[in-house]
Amino acid sequence: MTGRDAPRHYAPRWNGDTRSPAPAVGGERETLGAVLDWHRDTFALKCAGLPPELLSQRAIPPSTLSLHGLVRHLAGVERWWFRIQFAGEDLPLLYYSDEDPDQDFGDLDGDVDEAFAVWRAECTHSRRITAAAGSLEETGIRKRTGEPISLRRILIDMIAEYARHNGHADLLREQLDGATGV
């Protein structure tokens, strides 16, 4: 379907859209991983082509949200869930401390390109950890409660996290330069 005949929810592929669609049929691990990657790629597309000063702009006052802040937040979330909680790696948190829990959005003094590089590296670690797991039933330990959490639940929660923030990114991008639809 194209043009007038397409339902409102149909979005044609944009020029430069490199996202791979999630499989319509497949196993649970493959499907969850593909949907999460689609959301990661969607976030990258929403940020693509903007100069650093626009990526760091808080375009919808009084909110402190910016695309730069979102990429820092998402890098921290990837590290927290996959590396620290699931894999049990002993690593410092990214863009967070008990003294300053909103560093990801509040302190944008760092280099935007570096923030995107950190995010991409954390996504790579997350994919590696997911691929190495024997099953979706494998568990990590929630640091705050000591309770187990399955890889399946982490993947589902990460899809929800990206979906929520892709909505934020969509609004920010439209406010910054009018681009919509990715």
C-alpha positions in Angstrom: 0.0 0.0 0.0 1.1 3.5 -0.7 -0.2 7.0 -0.8 -3.9 7.6 -0.1 -4.7 3.9 0.2 -2.3 3.3 3.1 -3.8 3.2 6.6 -2.6 6.0 8.9 -0.3 3.7 10.9 1.6 2.6 7.8 5.0 4.3 7.5 6.9 3.9 4.3 10.7 3.3 4.5 12.5 6.6 4.4 15.6 7.3 2.3 18.5 6.3 4.5 16.4 4.1 6.7 18.7 1.2 7.4 16.5 -0.6 9.9 15.8 -4.2 9.4 12.2 -5.1 10.1 11.7 -7.6 13.0 10.8 -11.1 11.7 7.1 -11.8 11.4 7.8 -15.4 12.2 10.6 -16.7 14.4 11.7 -17.8 17.7 11.3 -15.7 20.9 15.0 -14.9 21.3 15.3 -13.9 17.6 12.1 -11.8 17.7 12.9 -10.0 21.0 16.4 -9.2 19.9 15.3 -8.0 16.5 12.6 -5.7 18.0 15.1 -4.3 20.5 17.6 -3.6 17.7 14.8 -2.0 15.6 14.2 0.4 18.5 17.9 1.1 18.9 18.1 1.8 15.2 15.0 4.0 15.4 16.6 6.1 18.1 19.8 6.5 16.0 17.7 7.6 13.0 15.8 10.2 15.1 19.2 11.7 16.0 20.8 11.4 12.6 22.0 14.5 10.8 21.7 17.0 13.6 24.7 19.0 14.7 25.9 18.7 18.3 24.4 21.9 19.5 20.9 20.8 18.4 21.4 17.3 19.9 22.2 19.0 23.2 19.4 21.5 23.0 16.5 21.2 25.6 13.9 21.9 23.0 10.7 21.5 25.1 10.9 23.6 28.2 10.5 23.2 31.1 11.6 19.6 30.4 15.3 18.9 30.6 15.1 16.3 27.9 17.5 16.5 25.0 18.7 13.9 22.4 22.2 14.1 24.0 20.7 13.4 27.4 18.6 10.5 26.0 21.6 8.9 24.4 23.5 9.2 27.7 20.5 7.7 29.6 20.2 4.8 27.1 23.9 4.0 27.4 23.5 3.9 31.1 20.4 1.7 31.0 22.1 -0.8 28.6 25.1 -1.1 31.0 22.9 -1.3 34.1 20.6 -4.1 32.8 22.8 -6.2 30.7 26.3 -5.9 32.1 25.7 -5.1 35.8 22.4 -6.7 36.6 22.4 -9.7 34.2 26.1 -10.5 33.6 27.2 -9.4 37.1 30.0 -7.3 35.8 31.5 -4.9 38.4 31.5 -1.6 36.6 30.8 2.0 37.5 27.4 3.4 36.5 27.4 5.7 33.5 26.2 9.3 34.0 24.8 8.6 37.5 25.8 8.9 41.1 23.8 8.9 44.3 24.8 12.6 44.7 23.8 13.5 41.2 21.2 11.0 39.9 20.2 13.1 36.9 23.7 13.5 35.3 22.5 11.9 32.1 20.1 14.7 31.4 21.4 17.5 33.6 25.1 17.7 32.8 25.6 17.9 29.0 29.2 19.3 29.1 30.6 16.1 27.5 31.2 15.5 23.8 28.0 14.4 21.9 30.0 12.1 19.6 31.6 10.5 22.5 28.2 9.9 24.1 27.0 8.2 21.0 30.2 6.0 20.8 29.6 5.0 24.5 26.0 4.1 23.7 27.0 2.1 20.6 29.6 0.2 22.6 27.1 -0.6 25.4 24.6 -1.9 22.8 27.4 -4.1 21.4 28.1 -5.5 24.9 24.4 -6.1 25.4 24.1 -8.0 22.1 27.2 -10.1 23.1 25.7 -10.9 26.5 22.4 -11.8 25.0 23.9 -14.1 22.4 26.1 -15.9 25.0 23.2 -16.7 27.3 22.0 -20.3 27.1 18.4 -19.3 27.2 15.9 -16.5 27.9 15.3 -18.2 31.3 18.8 -17.4 32.5 18.8 -14.9 35.3 20.9 -12.1 36.7 20.5 -10.6 40.1 18.7 -7.3 40.7 21.3 -5.2 42.7 18.7 -3.4 44.8 16.6 -6.4 45.9 18.8 -9.4 45.4 16.0 -11.1 43.5 16.6 -12.9 40.2 15.5 -11.4 36.8 15.4 -13.3 33.6 17.0 -12.3 30.3 13.5 -12.5 28.8 12.2 -9.8 31.2 15.2 -7.6 30.6 14.7 -7.7 26.9 11.0 -6.9 27.3 11.8 -4.0 29.7 14.4 -2.7 27.3 12.0 -2.7 24.4 9.6 -0.7 26.5 12.4 1.7 27.6 13.4 2.4 24.0 9.7 2.7 22.8 9.1 5.3 25.5 12.2 7.3 24.7 11.7 7.0 21.0 8.5 8.9 21.6 10.4 11.6 23.5 13.0 11.7 20.7 10.3 12.0 18.1 8.9 15.1 19.8 12.3 16.6 20.4 13.3 16.1 16.7 10.1 17.6 15.4 10.6 20.7 17.7 14.3 21.0 16.6 13.9 20.8 12.8 10.4 19.7 11.9 11.5 16.1 11.0 8.8 13.5 11.7 8.0 10.0 10.8 11.0 7.8 11.6 
